[in-house]
Structure formats: structure tokens, C-alpha cells
Amino acid sequence: MRLSAQISGINAGGSDGWDVFYRARAMVAGGQDVIELTQGEHDIRTEQIILDAMHASASGGNTGYSAVPGLARLRQVVAERLSTRTGVATKPSNVQIVPGGQAGLFAALRATCDPGDRALFIDPYYATYPGTIRATGAVPVAVAARAEAGFVPDATDIAKAANGATALLINSPNNPTGAVYPKPAIEGIARICRDHDLWLISDEVYDTQVWNGTHHSPRAEPGMAERTLVVGSMSKSHAMTGSRIGWVVGPEPAIAALGDLATNTTYGVPGFIQEAAIFALAQGSDLEERIAAPFRRRRDMALQLLAGQNILRVVPPDGAMYLMLDVRATGLDGEGFANRLLDEEAIAVMPGESFGRAAAGHIRVAMTVDDAAFETALRRMVAAAARWTG
């Protein structure tokens, strides 16, 4: 039997970008010790107090169908959070609860794009972006952000691609580069969206992980609240990756339509997980800062360690939990370096090519192991790069 072209074409006939990750996991399954610096997964688990709240809710009987748009209290809490963090008045009717940020991205793209529409996104990008766009039937169009500009996109480049497009997907703080788009860049993006009548999908799941500068949500720019869908999540801010809980925030007509989509796809998020999210958000910024602190510390550690050599060149990350290292001085591209590092040093990183052409010749290093293992991995990585270059 034939599968639909839409689903069989999600990866455009190529790799999904996770080949090194899969190979590393197979090595671990075979009993080999590997330092895994691939996935954006915290090296701590979800706080016990959050799990206790989840357990209490489930044990108390909150295991049936839940309201498809999300629990009223959670929508209220998220609305208050966005109002406070962005300065844009937000109501519960502006919030759709979704099973994680990835589901939010799919829903936002499904709401804004018809099959065949051109959907712009910034390269380098999180590995799922082009596949998610194809899964909705839209056509992915990458706009390069250059390493020499700190991987911050230029509005002029976006404008050149914008004619005939329907939507633009951005991500700041950025995975994989760690770039935090400054206010002028956000203003330029907003101007392009207004001038070209684009929907803007703003992936802000790393908004609690800012090491330098300030996170600016484009939804706060003039005329943008009615054309912006913000995707948020508990995954990175509260180490709740496996709980699959997030939201999309936007204008009421779009959110109402997302409710219709959820009714016919996910049929909501389990109530006990939503109750745990309410509890977690009520713990305030202290908890979020504690969860973010290891990545700030390892970022500073890495910059200090890498400053002593000139083979692996780092673009200093202003946010998120990753480092982007330029490995071209070794004579290898990102894929070659990552595969050789795994084979010879049992250290797993992601090739920059997994995140787009603009990241070619780089590797993404997730700062997601304990400090000692992270320092060991970096020192071995630097030593290996020196050998290969020599």
C-alpha cells in the first residue's frame, strides 16, 4: 500500500539529522561508555516536588479526559506569565495548551499555512523545523543567518525571501547557536512581517536561559500581537521534557482554531500533567534560575577553556544550553568531525549540518552532563582537534 506523499516526504528523502545521535545510543546500548553531548536533555530530573504534585493529582482521580483547550487555571497562569514577561496583555482565551513545544510548532504551522504555502525559517535551525513544515503540507524556505554576525538573521535577507510567503518561524534564544536576537533584529523581523503580511511563529522555549543580553518577544512589537503565535514549553524551563506540556499563545481566532485542531488530533493533555505544570509555574523564578544555572556555569567554563587554543573557534552563546564550535581549521566538516570524535574518543556531539547549511563546518555541543564530565569532554575534544590538525 502507498503512504501519502505528505508523510513519506517529511524528511525530503534524506536523513532527519540525528544519525550521530542514533549511533551513539546504539554504542551505549552495546555497553560502551559514551559522553553524550547531543540532545537538549537536562542532566537532572524533574524536581521531586513537581512529581509529587503530579502524583497527587493523578491519585486524586484526575486521570480522565481533560478540557481540550487546557485547564482554565493553567491557561490563566500562562496568560499571566506572558503578560508579565512580554508586557502584552494576555487572556486565557489567547492560550492553547499543547503536548509540548514540538506539538505547538506543528499546530502553529498548521494554523497559518495551507498546503503549498511557502514558510520561511532561519538557518541554522532546530533539526525538526523543515520536517514539521513539510508535515503540514507547506514548503520550507531557509533564510541563512551568518556565523560572522553571531547567527543573528539580517532583516534584509528575510525580506528577499518574503514575497509570496505566508509565515516566518524564528527561535530566540536559539537552538542550536545560542544566539539571543537583540532588539534591533526583532524590530526588523517585525517590520518585515507587517510589510509582507506574514504570520510570525516565535519559538521561545529557551526564554529562561539568557546569559547575555535580554530576551525580546516579537509579540510585543507594534502591530504584532494579532499576527504572532508564541510557542512555549515547560521542557527547558522546568526540566519537564518527558511530561510533554507547553502552549501556543496568539490572537483569539487563531487559538480557537487550534482548539478545533486539538479536538481532532491530541484531544488535550492529561489533567494530572497540567496540574503539575500549574504547581511548577507557581514556584516562581527561583526554581527556573536554579534549573538554568548549570548551563550558565558550563558556558563560562567552556569559554575559558576554549580561549587557550585557536583550532576550535566558538561563537559565544548568549542563551540556551548549547555551544557552536567552528571545526573547519581541522580540515573536517561538522559531520566528519562528529563521527571521528565518536569513533576515536567516544564523545557524541551533533554535526552542524544537522541544523542547516549555515551551520556547516560546525558542531553543536550540548552542555548537558555534569561539570566534571563536561570539562573532560571539552579537553579531550580540544586535544583530538589539535592531533587531527597537526
C-alpha positions in Angstrom: 0.0 0.0 0.0 1.2 3.5 -0.8 1.8 6.0 2.0 0.8 9.7 1.5 3.4 11.9 -0.2 3.0 14.3 2.7 4.1 11.9 5.4 6.7 10.0 3.4 8.2 13.3 2.3 8.7 14.7 5.8 12.5 14.3 5.5 12.5 15.1 1.8 14.0 11.6 1.1 17.1 12.3 3.3 18.2 11.9 6.9 16.4 13.5 9.8 19.8 14.9 11.0 20.1 12.6 14.1 22.4 9.9 12.7 25.3 10.5 15.1 22.8 10.6 18.0 21.4 7.2 16.9 24.8 5.7 16.5 25.9 6.9 20.0 22.8 5.5 21.5 23.5 2.1 19.8 27.0 2.2 21.3 25.7 2.9 24.8 23.1 0.0 24.3 26.0 -2.2 23.5 27.8 -1.5 26.7 30.2 1.2 25.6 30.8 4.3 27.7 30.0 7.4 25.7 29.9 11.0 26.8 26.7 12.2 25.2 26.6 15.9 24.3 23.9 15.6 21.7 20.3 16.0 23.0 19.0 19.1 24.8 18.2 17.0 27.9 19.0 18.2 31.4 21.4 16.1 33.4 19.0 16.5 36.3 15.5 15.0 36.5 12.2 16.9 37.1 12.1 18.3 40.7 10.6 15.8 43.1 8.1 18.4 44.4 6.7 18.7 40.8 6.5 14.9 40.5 4.8 14.8 43.9 2.2 17.3 42.7 1.7 15.2 39.5 1.3 12.0 41.5 -1.2 13.6 44.0 -3.3 14.9 41.1 -3.4 11.5 39.4 -4.0 9.6 42.6 -6.8 12.1 43.4 -8.7 11.0 40.3 -7.5 13.5 37.7 -7.0 10.8 35.1 -9.9 11.3 32.8 -10.4 13.4 29.7 -9.3 17.0 30.3 -10.6 20.2 28.7 -9.1 20.2 25.2 -8.0 23.9 25.2 -6.3 23.2 28.6 -7.4 23.6 32.2 -8.8 27.0 32.9 -6.4 27.6 35.7 -3.3 26.7 33.6 -4.5 28.9 30.8 -4.9 31.7 33.3 -1.4 31.1 34.7 0.2 31.1 31.3 -1.6 34.2 30.3 -0.4 36.0 33.4 3.1 34.7 32.7 3.2 36.1 29.2 1.6 39.4 30.2 4.4 39.8 32.8 7.3 38.7 30.7 6.3 40.5 27.4 4.2 43.4 28.5 1.4 42.3 26.2 -2.0 41.9 27.8 -2.9 38.3 27.5 -6.1 36.5 28.4 -6.8 32.7 28.9 -8.6 32.9 25.5 -5.2 33.7 24.0 -3.8 30.4 25.2 -4.0 26.8 23.9 -2.3 24.1 26.0 -0.4 21.6 23.8 1.6 18.4 24.5 5.0 20.0 24.3 6.7 22.6 22.2 7.0 20.3 19.2 3.3 19.8 19.1 2.9 23.6 19.4 5.1 24.2 16.4 3.1 21.8 14.3 -0.2 23.3 15.4 1.1 26.9 14.8 2.2 26.0 11.3 -1.0 24.1 10.6 -3.0 27.1 11.6 -1.1 29.5 9.4 -0.1 27.6 6.3 -2.1 25.8 3.6 -0.5 23.1 1.5 1.9 24.6 -1.0 2.4 27.8 1.0 6.0 29.0 1.5 7.0 29.0 5.2 10.3 30.8 6.0 12.6 29.8 8.8 16.1 30.8 9.9 19.1 28.6 9.2 20.7 27.3 11.5 17.5 25.8 12.8 16.3 23.2 15.2 16.5 19.9 13.3 12.7 19.3 13.2 11.8 22.7 11.6 11.8 21.7 7.9 10.2 18.4 8.5 7.5 20.0 10.6 6.8 22.5 7.9 6.6 19.6 5.3 4.3 17.7 7.6 1.7 20.5 7.3 2.0 20.4 3.5 3.8 23.8 3.4 7.1 24.3 1.6 10.2 25.1 3.8 12.3 28.1 2.7 15.5 28.6 4.7 17.0 32.1 5.3 20.6 32.0 6.3 22.0 33.7 9.4 25.7 34.1 9.2 28.3 33.0 11.7 30.2 36.2 11.4 27.0 38.0 12.5 26.7 35.8 15.6 24.0 33.8 13.8 21.5 36.7 14.2 19.4 37.0 11.0 19.5 40.1 8.8 16.1 41.6 8.1 17.2 42.4 4.5 17.8 38.7 3.8 14.4 37.8 5.2 12.8 40.5 3.0 14.4 39.0 -0.1 12.6 35.7 0.6 9.4 37.1 1.9 7.4 37.8 -1.3 4.7 35.2 -1.6 5.5 33.6 1.8 2.8 33.0 4.4 4.7 32.5 7.6 8.1 33.0 9.3 9.4 30.8 12.1 12.1 32.2 14.4 13.7 30.9 17.6 15.4 33.1 20.2 17.2 32.2 22.4 18.3 29.9 19.6 18.9 26.2 19.3 21.5 25.3 18.0 23.6 28.5 18.1 22.8 30.1 21.5 22.1 33.4 19.7 19.7 35.8 21.5 18.2 38.2 19.0 18.8 41.8 20.1 16.0 44.4 20.0 17.0 45.9 16.6 16.9 42.4 15.0 13.4 41.7 16.5 12.2 45.1 15.3 13.5 44.3 11.8 11.8 41.0 11.8 8.5 42.6 12.9 8.8 45.2 10.2 9.2 42.5 7.5 6.2 40.6 8.9 4.0 43.7 8.8 5.2 44.8 5.3 4.7 41.4 3.8 1.7 40.3 5.7 3.4 37.3 7.3 2.4 35.3 10.3 5.2 35.1 12.8 5.8 31.9 14.8 8.1 32.6 17.6 9.6 29.6 19.3 10.5 30.9 22.8 11.1 27.7 24.7 14.5 28.8 25.9 13.4 32.2 27.3 14.5 31.4 30.8 18.1 30.6 29.6 19.6 34.0 28.8 23.3 34.5 29.7 24.0 37.8 28.0 21.5 40.5 26.8 17.8 40.4 27.1 15.1 38.2 25.6 12.7 40.3 23.4 9.4 38.7 22.3 8.3 39.9 18.9 4.7 39.7 20.1 5.4 43.0 22.0 6.3 44.9 18.8 3.7 47.3 17.4 1.1 45.5 15.3 2.5 42.1 16.1 0.1 40.7 18.7 -2.5 40.0 16.0 0.0 38.2 13.7 2.2 36.3 16.2 1.9 32.8 17.6 4.3 32.2 20.5 5.3 28.6 21.3 6.3 28.0 24.9 7.1 24.9 27.0 7.9 23.6 30.4 10.6 21.3 29.0 13.7 23.6 29.3 12.5 26.0 32.0 11.4 23.3 34.5 13.3 20.2 33.3 10.0 18.6 32.3 11.0 17.3 28.8 9.2 14.0 29.2 6.0 15.5 30.6 5.1 17.0 27.2 3.4 20.1 28.3 3.5 23.5 26.5 1.4 26.2 25.0 0.7 28.4 22.0 -0.2 32.0 22.7 -1.8 34.2 20.0 -4.9 36.1 18.8 -8.2 34.6 19.9 -9.4 33.5 16.4 -6.2 31.5 15.9 -6.4 30.0 19.3 -10.0 29.0 18.8 -8.9 27.3 15.6 -6.1 25.5 17.4 -8.7 24.2 19.8 -10.5 22.6 16.8 -7.3 21.1 15.7 -6.6 19.6 19.1 -10.1 18.1 19.3 -9.2 16.2 16.1 -5.6 15.3 16.9 -4.3 15.2 20.5 -7.7 15.6 22.3 -5.9 17.5 25.1 -3.2 17.0 27.6 -3.6 14.8 30.7 -5.1 16.7 33.6 -2.6 15.5 36.1 0.3 16.8 34.0 -1.4 20.2 33.7 -1.9 20.3 37.4 1.8 19.6 37.9 2.6 22.5 35.4 0.4 24.8 37.5 2.3 23.8 40.6 5.7 24.2 38.9 4.9 27.6 37.5 3.8 28.7 41.0 7.3 28.1 42.3 8.4 31.3 40.5 11.7 32.4 39.1 13.9 30.9 41.9 13.2 27.4 40.6 13.7 28.4 36.9 17.0 30.1 37.7 18.2 27.0 39.6 17.4 24.8 36.7 19.2 27.2 34.3 22.2 27.8 36.5 24.3 24.7 35.4 24.2 25.8 31.7 25.3 29.4 32.6 28.2 27.9 34.6 29.2 25.4 31.9 29.0 28.1 29.3 31.5 30.2 31.2 33.7 27.2 31.9 33.8 26.4 28.2 34.6 29.9 27.1 37.5 30.0 29.5 38.9 26.6 28.4 38.5 27.2 24.7 40.2 30.6 25.0 43.5 28.7 25.4 43.5 27.4 21.8 42.7 28.6 18.3 41.6 25.4 16.4 38.0 25.0 17.8 36.5 28.5 17.4 33.4 29.2 19.5 30.6 31.7 18.8 29.9 32.7 22.4 26.3 31.7 23.2 24.1 34.3 24.8 21.5 31.8 25.7 20.2 28.2 25.6 22.2 25.1 26.6 24.5 24.7 23.6 27.9 25.7 22.2 28.5 26.0 18.4 32.1 25.3 17.6 33.7 26.0 14.2 35.8 22.9 13.4 37.0 23.8 9.9 40.5 24.5 11.0 40.9 20.8 11.4 40.2 20.2 7.7 37.0 18.4 8.6 33.4 19.4 8.2 30.9 19.0 11.0 29.8 15.5 10.1 33.4 14.3 9.7 34.5 15.8 13.0 31.4 14.5 14.9 31.8 11.0 13.5 35.5 10.8 14.1 35.1 12.2 17.6 32.6 9.4 18.4 34.8 6.7 16.9 38.1 7.7 18.5 37.0 9.5 21.7 33.6 8.1 22.5 32.2 11.6 22.7 29.0 12.3 20.9 28.1 15.8 19.5 25.8 16.9 16.8 27.2 17.9 13.4 26.3 21.5 12.4 25.0 20.1 9.1 22.1 18.6 11.1 20.9 22.2 11.6 21.3 23.6 8.1 23.8 24.8 5.6 24.6 27.9 7.6 26.0 25.7 10.3 28.1 23.5 8.0 31.7 23.1 9.4 30.5 23.5 13.0 29.4 21.1 15.7 26.7 21.6 18.4 27.8 20.7 21.9 25.0 20.2 24.4 26.1 21.3 27.9 24.1 18.6 29.4 26.4 16.4 31.5 27.8 17.2 35.0 30.6 19.8 35.2 33.4 17.2 35.6 32.4 15.1 32.6 31.7 18.3 30.6 35.2 19.6 31.3 36.8 16.2 30.5 34.9 16.0 27.2 36.0 19.5 26.1 39.6 18.9 27.0 39.6 15.6 25.1 37.9 17.4 22.2 40.5 20.1 22.0 43.3 17.6 22.2 41.8 15.5 19.4 41.3 18.6 17.2 44.9 19.5 17.7 46.1 16.0 16.7 43.9 15.9 13.7 45.0 19.4 12.6 48.7 18.6 13.2 
